[in-house]
Amino acid sequence: LKSYLIPHVDVFAYCLMPNHFHLFIRVNDLHNFEKGIKNFFISYAKAINQKYFRVGSLFQGRYKISEIDSDAYFTRIVTYIHQNPATSKLVNKIGDYKFSSYNSYLSSEKGSLLKRTEVLSWFGGIENFIEYHKVNETYEVFKTS
């Protein structure tokens, strides 16, 4: 992912689930992003097929793209992505899931590829970020229009 997409996107949140993944990004270079995401999916499918002695497509359908047009929608998407493992009953607490960007926001560790400062400012700081994530409700994230 790092070599295929990071040069062309800013990463806000991610979560790798057993049967799908969420990646919340801002695309900075659409042309190279499209090439990068295509190459990423091809490379990932080849690696999985090789590892598990399988053939054929790994992914069903195309990835979804949604325009984020408000602060509320931005925070809702980040929260939904991080809460996904708990709402799917994989863990009791979102902080217990290690394949998500949630804990990276709570850490001061350097070297993260996340836009931590920007995301935390959208939430109004780390305290609000934590509070938003405590709310355990389900809601429809993607707008239908």
C-alpha positions in Angstrom: 0.0 0.0 0.0 2.8 2.4 1.0 4.6 2.2 -2.4 1.4 2.2 -4.5 -0.7 4.9 -2.9 1.1 7.0 -0.3 2.8 9.3 -2.9 -0.7 10.2 -4.2 -2.9 10.3 -1.2 -3.3 11.6 2.4 -4.5 8.9 4.8 -7.0 9.8 7.5 -8.2 6.4 8.7 -8.1 2.7 7.9 -9.4 -0.6 9.2 -8.5 -4.1 7.8 -11.4 -6.4 8.4 -11.4 -10.2 7.8 -13.5 -9.9 4.6 -13.1 -6.2 3.6 -11.2 -3.0 4.4 -11.9 0.6 4.9 -9.5 3.3 3.7 -10.4 7.0 4.2 -8.1 9.1 2.1 -7.8 12.4 0.2 -6.6 11.9 -3.3 -4.0 14.5 -4.3 -3.2 13.1 -7.8 -6.2 11.3 -9.4 -4.4 9.9 -12.4 -1.6 8.3 -10.4 -4.0 7.2 -7.7 -6.0 5.3 -10.2 -2.9 3.5 -11.5 -1.7 3.0 -8.0 -4.9 1.5 -6.7 -5.2 -0.8 -9.7 -1.6 -2.0 -9.2 -2.2 -2.4 -5.5 -5.2 -4.7 -6.0 -3.4 -6.7 -8.7 -0.3 -7.2 -6.5 -2.4 -8.0 -3.4 -4.5 -10.6 -5.2 -1.4 -12.2 -6.7 0.2 -12.5 -3.2 -3.0 -14.0 -1.6 -3.5 -16.4 -4.5 0.1 -17.5 -4.3 0.0 -17.9 -0.5 -3.2 -19.9 -0.5 -2.8 -21.8 -3.7 -5.8 -20.2 -5.3 -6.6 -18.6 -8.7 -9.0 -16.0 -10.0 -10.4 -12.7 -8.7 -10.1 -11.8 -5.1 -12.2 -8.7 -4.9 -15.9 -8.4 -5.8 -16.8 -5.2 -7.7 -15.1 -1.8 -7.6 -14.1 0.3 -4.7 -16.5 3.0 -3.5 -15.6 6.7 -3.5 -17.6 9.2 -1.6 -17.1 13.0 -1.4 -16.8 14.3 2.1 -18.7 17.6 2.1 -18.9 18.6 5.8 -17.1 18.5 9.1 -19.8 16.2 10.5 -19.5 13.8 7.7 -15.7 13.7 8.1 -15.9 12.8 11.8 -18.7 10.3 11.1 -16.6 8.4 8.5 -13.5 8.3 10.8 -15.6 7.1 13.7 -17.5 4.5 11.6 -14.2 3.1 10.3 -12.7 2.8 13.8 -15.9 1.3 15.4 -16.4 -1.3 12.6 -14.5 -4.1 14.5 -16.6 -3.6 17.6 -19.9 -3.3 15.8 -19.0 -6.4 13.9 -18.3 -8.2 17.2 -14.7 -8.9 16.5 -13.6 -7.0 19.7 -15.4 -5.5 22.7 -13.4 -2.2 22.6 -12.2 -0.5 19.5 -8.7 0.0 21.0 -8.3 -3.8 21.2 -8.3 -4.2 17.4 -4.8 -4.0 16.0 -5.6 -3.6 12.3 -7.1 -0.2 12.6 -5.7 3.4 12.7 -7.5 4.1 16.0 -4.6 3.4 18.3 -2.3 5.4 16.2 -4.3 8.5 17.1 -3.8 7.8 20.8 -0.1 7.3 20.4 2.6 10.0 20.1 4.8 7.6 18.2 6.5 9.2 15.2 6.6 7.8 11.7 2.9 7.4 11.1 1.6 7.8 7.6 -1.7 9.2 9.0 -2.6 12.9 8.9 -3.0 12.8 12.7 -2.8 16.5 13.3 -5.4 17.3 10.6 -7.8 14.6 11.8 -7.5 15.6 15.4 -8.2 19.2 14.5 -11.4 18.1 12.7 -12.5 16.6 16.0 -11.4 19.6 18.0 -8.6 17.7 19.8 -7.7 14.3 21.2 -10.3 14.5 24.0 -13.2 15.0 21.5 -11.7 12.3 19.3 -11.9 9.8 22.1 -15.4 11.0 23.1 -16.8 10.6 19.6 -15.5 7.1 19.5 -17.2 6.1 22.8 -20.6 6.6 21.3 -21.8 3.1 20.4 -24.5 3.6 17.8 -25.1 2.4 14.3 -25.8 4.7 11.5 -25.8 4.8 7.8 -22.4 6.3 6.8 -22.7 6.6 3.0 -25.2 9.1 1.8 -27.8 7.9 -0.7 -28.8 10.5 -3.2 
